């Protein structure tokens, strides 16, 4: 029984340490973005996506899309929004009410993706099953 408890404690401590590391990476990306150092922010966001194992990334993809948009890379921005839709359930309402998504990017991306939105959304819903 002691071995099980010891193993559980070790695993729990490791997960807490990993979560703290992830928070640190995300905070670093956001700091670059806030300083308008978008190229650096993109690199850190992409690193965060790689190490996070794909969980809770909807807002991260939107923040990444904003960085690309601010650099004038509209297609890359739209591609990240597509990923947010297909993999993380970004909705039509998110285009309107999301406080992170740049308003101009929201309008642009919605106009570009409008015809494909429901196909993208169906992919997300299919992945849930």
Buried (B, 14 or more C-beta within 10 A) or exposed (E): EEEEEEEEEEEEEEEEEEEEEBEEBBEBBBEBBEEEBBEBBBBBBEBBBEEBEEEEBBBBBBBBBBBBBBBEBBEBBBBBBBBBBBBBBBBBEBBEEBEBBBEEBBEBBBEBBEEEBEEBBEEBEEEEE
